[in-house]
Amino acid sequence: MYKKMLNYKFRLYPTTKEQELLLEQTLDCCRWVYNYFLDKNMSEYDMNYILTELKEQHPWLHKYYHSKMLQMVAKQVAAARKVAVGRLSYRKDEDFNAFTYNQSGFRIEKDKLVLSKIGSIKIVLHRQPVNVKQVTVCRSKTGKKWYAVVACDVLRRLYSTIIKYTKPAVGIDVGITKFCHDSDNHAVENPQFLTKMLKPLRKAHRRVSRRQIGSNNREKAKHMLARLYERIHNKRHDFLHKKSAYYASHYDLIFLERLKVLNLTKNHRLARKILDASWSAFKNMLQYKANRVIEVEPAYSSVDCSRCGHPVPKSLAVRTHACQKCGAVLDRDYNASLNILQRGLESLMMLLPVERREVTPVEIAQQRSLKQEAHEFIRG
């Protein structure tokens, strides 16, 4: 067992206009403090020291806003400076959409989130958070929805190198034409949420560019554009969560290709479709949902024959794998998924422990069955 920090996102429903106004004023205060510290070239410790003097100069900071929340703004500025490649720019209203309560100033009671200096807000809990360390309140890009990201320090079971899994293993090949094709010959079509919404997105972008800067009509057009992007984001994450939950519940061992997505996006003809597929988000969801996810090298997974290992070179346009040596005719992605499963099982055999230990007859049978399965895949 080991401790791991997990974030859970819950929807907030401010019940009154005054409560929503308090949340927006808190965002404005944090943005003001953030922009104030941008001009001060100092460490996080010095910023926290200056913050006490700033409260004396501006008593409203101490009266209306929690101290720990303001200290998290200084931490945010210090973290931004570490990764910045140039000078940091000031945050505008639409660019600052979150504030954080760390260690204190918050409390969750049934269906209420109690925040210091703000009050209790209705929260929809789809699970009961335990050992809460931090709460981040964030506003959506449209400005109409509020969320609470709750960080919980939970105990996770560390997987063992002893193979004693009861569910089968699967290899998954991700792609663009099809989102994924697994070694059980299940194919999932790529929904292409961004590609299907390109026409309304282009129209919305033109509408924003034609409006006068600073006018109310421009703000309305920007709001409509943000709603379109939010809809695409929600559809994509709903799809990814459902598919990752399916594989996590049906398989104990999941093998994926170790893809370098940033290098793949250098191909400008395929970059948009690759990013729209969100392979990295799918992998991250599998890693925290599934029992064990192992990445294998992707080299020649679509070229080598899954039965005999003979290389069959083909272009991306060829979607069928036809081996001249053994006569195997398979779908290109299905052949790749079988190779991924075979490589994953081979790599797992190398991780088996060599020390002696007492095992039950059930564990011995499970180890023998998985070893037999691995050798059968190796023989083709």
Secondary structure, DSSP 8 states (H G I E B T S, - for coil): -EEEEEEEEEEEE--SHHHHHHHHHHHHHHHHHHHHHHT----HHHHHHHHHHHHHH-HHHHHHS-HHHHHHHHHHHHHHHHH-SS------GGG--EEEEESSSEEEETTEEEETTTEEEEEE-SS---SEEEEEEEE-TTSS-EEEEEEEEEEE----SS---SS-EEEEEE-SSEEEEETTS-EEE---HHHHTHHHHHHHHHHHHHS-TTSHHHHHHHHHHHHHHHHHHHHHHHHHHHHHHHHHHH-SEEEEE---HHHHTTSTTTHHHHHHHTHHHHHHHHHHHSSEEEEE--TTTTTB-TTT--B----TT--EEE-TTT--EEEHHHHHHHHHHHHHHHHHHHTS--S-----HHHHHHHHHHHHHHHHHHH-
